[in-house]
Each structure stands twice: as C-alpha cells, then as structure tokens.
Amino acid sequence: MQFVAGKTAFITGGASGIGLGMAQAFAAAGMRIVVADIDEAALSRAETTLKQSGADIKTVSLDVSSGEAWKAVAADVEATFGPVDVLCNNAGVAQARITFDKHLELVDVPDDLWHLLMETNVTSVFNGIKTFAPKMIERGNGGHIVNTASMAGFLAPPGLAVYVASKFAVMGLSESAAGELAPHGIGMSILCPGGVQSNLVATTASRRASLPGASQGPAASLITAPLPHAPKMSPLKVGERVLKAIVNNELYVITHPEYEPLMEERFAAVRAAIGESAEPGYLDTPTMLERSRSQIYLDQASRKQGAGSSIQ
Ligand SMILES: NC(=O)c1ccc[n+]([C@@H]2O[C@H](COP(=O)([O-])OP(=O)(O)OC[C@H]3O[C@@H](n4cnc5c(N)ncnc54)[C@H](O)[C@@H]3O)[C@@H](O)[C@H]2O)c1
C-alpha cells in the first residue's frame, strides 16, 4: 500500500502499548484510525491522547474473541466512519509467571487460561480477517492486514508453551492467508517484536480475573506487575516500523534483529532434522510438492532489506 494518507486503519488492542503506538504513528502519517479495545477506561484515555494530536479517530468497544461483536462493530464503523483499508489484529494476552523468576509451566496451566490465550490471540485474528477481508475483496481497492505475533512466533523457550502455541498459530495462519489475499491486492505483515513497553502483564492479569477459576489454584498467585527495571523498546517506534512494513508490503516485521542468532539456532535445528526418508525410495509426487509451495516465501526471500518506498 504505497499511499497511506487518508486511509482508515482499524487497530485492535489499540488503547494501550503497541496498538496505541501504531495508532500514533499511523495518525502522524495522515491516516484515520479506529481504536478497538475491550478496556473502556483505556479507550477513553487513548481517545484523549490521540485527539490532542489532531488525529481523526473513532473508538469502539470490542471483545476480539467474539465473532458476533466483530460483525456489529464493523457495521457501525462502516456506517459512521467509512470503509477500513488496514486491519491490525493486535490485541493479545500473555502467559503468566508465578514469580519474576519462575514461569507458569504447561502442566500447571489451568484449562481456562489456555482458552483465554487461544481466543484472545488466535480466534481474534480469524474473526478480524473474516470480518474485514471480504469487504476489502468486494471493494477491489486492495488493503493491508497486520497481525501481531511475537518473537514467540519463531522461538519456543520453556515456560511459554501456551503463548508460543498462540503466536505460532498467528504466524502460520498469516503466512497461508497472505498467499490467498495477495491476488486481491491485500498485503500481509506479521509483527514479531521482542520486548516492548506496554501494559501486557496488567492486561493479562485483568483479563484472567474475568475467568471463573481465577482466584483458585496456581492461577491465584500469578504476578500482575511487569518485571522491575526491564528496559524495553518504545511502542511508537514499533508503530513507525509497522507503517513502513505496510508501505513496503513486508511479510515479517522483525523489530528486534538482536534475536537473529537465536532464530538461526532454531532454523539450524530444523535443517539438521532433514535427512533420510522414513521409506527410502518413496517420494511424494512433484504435484504434491508444488501444492505445498508458497510464492510468498520466494517473494520475501528475494527482498533486499532497506529497499522500498518512503511513507506517503
Ligand atoms: N509488549 C511486548 O513485549 C510484546 C512482545 C511481543 C508481542 N506482543 C504482542 O503485542 C500485542 C499487544 O500487546 P501489548 O504488549 O501492547 O500489551 P497491552 O496490554 O499494552 O495492550 C494490549 C491491549 O489489548 C487489549 N485486549 C486484551 N484482550 C482483549 C479482547 N478480548 N478484546 C479486545 N481488546 C483486548 C487490552 O485491553 C490492551 O489494551 C499482543 O498481541 C502481544 O502478545 C507484545
């Protein structure tokens, strides 16, 4: 999407952290913004902040895990604010820690925490694309979708199994959908940050508090405040980087390149596992292999970092 000024972006989880950073960066580039969030107080604070900078915005209350809520909000937004050109599926929750040094391991994860993460981080992305992509396709003017994954969409350290599962799901869903939407002129970007200043720990605690079993078992003693004195990236800088990715149609948005050695370790482990066939002499047919190919990978691999258009 070469020209962003005057285009409308719909940002979930836009009232705080990375989503608010995107809203600020997009508004500074002349975009119109719909900020969608479940937290009414944060929405009202974000509205004040964004309006003070002169942004043309609308705030909407939305639980991203509800397909019905998406339909109602989309109808309202299109009737009162106009069509959406850029969808940012960004709302999310994290996997909790027991203490600052101890993660909540998979065997201790309550069932409802699993469902909360999957619904907030994954079903939400399905809901968002199902709601807005058909409208973009029908209008025929293209568009762009940004899905917030994480470095946890590439790396799976112990103690984060549920969060990692949700972010790998966002990664796979986005890569496959990118190939389906590209012929309609709809671009796709997957945001994969490391540490960013935000309210994610508090947000997760407050969303967890809405679960029936929140006050019992291991879930009762999970921490609700971020790690003290941990320096993190500015959400506005992340938002500015996302804007560049929209303009240049970059699939992977790697804001923290310092993770490259860790990513290479994973890629090397996968490469090392590719060896002898389980049935030597048997080969899947060239047709089956061709059906497994995605042009998206070839296109992205041939890109030069830093190349591309400036923001307009
Ligand atoms: N902060 C980081 O270090 C970091 C790193 C990698 C990825 N991420 C991802 O970035 C995204 C944004 O998180 P953040 O760090 O800015 O946290 P944040 O808590 O500051 O913002 C998340 C926003 O999502 C909203 N939200 C949560 N559940 C919702 C629901 N069901 N419906 C609608 N809105 C909902 C919250 O109210 C909040 O405003 C998340 O997907 C997160 O997994 C964050």
The ligand as a Tripos MOL2 file, in Angstrom:
@<TRIPOS>MOLECULE
LIG
   44    48     1     0     0
SMALL
NO_CHARGES

@<TRIPOS>ATOM
      1 N1          4.9250   -5.9360   24.8660 N.am      1 LIG1
      2 C1          5.7100   -6.8770   24.4010 C.2       1 LIG1
      3 O1          6.8540   -7.0280   24.8500 O.2       1 LIG1
      4 C2          5.2150   -7.7770   23.2930 C.ar      1 LIG1
      5 C3          6.1440   -8.5550   22.6060 C.ar      1 LIG1
      6 C4          5.7110   -9.3710   21.5710 C.ar      1 LIG1
      7 C5          4.3820   -9.3910   21.2220 C.ar      1 LIG1
      8 N2          3.4920   -8.6410   21.9120 N.ar      1 LIG1
      9 C6          2.0850   -8.6800   21.4900 C.3       1 LIG1
     10 O2          1.6650   -7.3540   21.2390 O.3       1 LIG1
     11 C7          0.2440   -7.2860   21.3100 C.3       1 LIG1
     12 C8         -0.1590   -6.0420   22.0850 C.3       1 LIG1
     13 O3          0.2280   -6.1870   23.4300 O.3       1 LIG1
     14 P1          0.9400   -5.0370   24.2840 P.3       1 LIG1
     15 O4          2.2450   -5.5640   24.6970 O.co2     1 LIG1
     16 O5          0.8590   -3.7420   23.5930 O.co2     1 LIG1
     17 O6          0.0300   -5.0780   25.6000 O.3       1 LIG1
     18 P2         -1.0490   -4.0620   26.2070 P.3       1 LIG1
     19 O7         -1.6550   -4.7800   27.3480 O.co2     1 LIG1
     20 O8         -0.4310   -2.7490   26.4910 O.co2     1 LIG1
     21 O9         -2.1180   -3.9110   25.0390 O.3       1 LIG1
     22 C9         -2.9880   -4.9590   24.7160 C.3       1 LIG1
     23 C10        -4.3720   -4.3850   24.5260 C.3       1 LIG1
     24 O10        -5.2240   -5.4630   24.0970 O.3       1 LIG1
     25 C11        -6.4910   -5.2890   24.7440 C.3       1 LIG1
     26 N3         -7.2270   -6.5600   24.8100 N.ar      1 LIG1
     27 C12        -6.9280   -7.6660   25.5310 C.ar      1 LIG1
     28 N4         -7.8890   -8.5970   25.3710 N.ar      1 LIG1
     29 C13        -8.8050   -8.0730   24.5120 C.ar      1 LIG1
     30 C14       -10.0180   -8.5490   23.9490 C.ar      1 LIG1
     31 N5        -10.5060   -9.7710   24.2400 N.pl3     1 LIG1
     32 N6        -10.6840   -7.7530   23.0810 N.ar      1 LIG1
     33 C15       -10.2070   -6.5050   22.7690 C.ar      1 LIG1
     34 N7         -9.0780   -5.9920   23.2950 N.ar      1 LIG1
     35 C16        -8.3760   -6.7690   24.1490 C.ar      1 LIG1
     36 C17        -6.1400   -4.7710   26.1380 C.3       1 LIG1
     37 O11        -7.2320   -4.1420   26.7620 O.3       1 LIG1
     38 C18        -4.9710   -3.8290   25.8190 C.3       1 LIG1
     39 O12        -5.4230   -2.5030   25.6260 O.3       1 LIG1
     40 C19        -0.2000   -8.6060   21.9350 C.3       1 LIG1
     41 O13        -0.7010   -9.4460   20.9010 O.3       1 LIG1
     42 C20         1.0890   -9.1930   22.4890 C.3       1 LIG1
     43 O14         1.0580  -10.5990   22.5500 O.3       1 LIG1
     44 C21         3.8750   -7.8320   22.9430 C.ar      1 LIG1
@<TRIPOS>BOND
     1     1     2 1
     2     2     3 2
     3     2     4 1
     4     4     5 ar
     5     4    44 ar
     6     5     6 ar
     7     6     7 ar
     8     7     8 ar
     9     8     9 1
    10     8    44 ar
    11     9    10 1
    12     9    42 1
    13    10    11 1
    14    11    12 1
    15    11    40 1
    16    12    13 1
    17    13    14 1
    18    14    15 2
    19    14    16 1
    20    14    17 1
    21    17    18 1
    22    18    19 2
    23    18    20 1
    24    18    21 1
    25    21    22 1
    26    22    23 1
    27    23    24 1
    28    23    38 1
    29    24    25 1
    30    25    26 1
    31    25    36 1
    32    26    27 ar
    33    26    35 ar
    34    27    28 ar
    35    28    29 ar
    36    29    30 ar
    37    29    35 ar
    38    30    31 1
    39    30    32 ar
    40    32    33 ar
    41    33    34 ar
    42    34    35 ar
    43    36    37 1
    44    36    38 1
    45    38    39 1
    46    40    41 1
    47    40    42 1
    48    42    43 1
@<TRIPOS>SUBSTRUCTURE
     1 LIG1         1 GROUP 0 **** ****
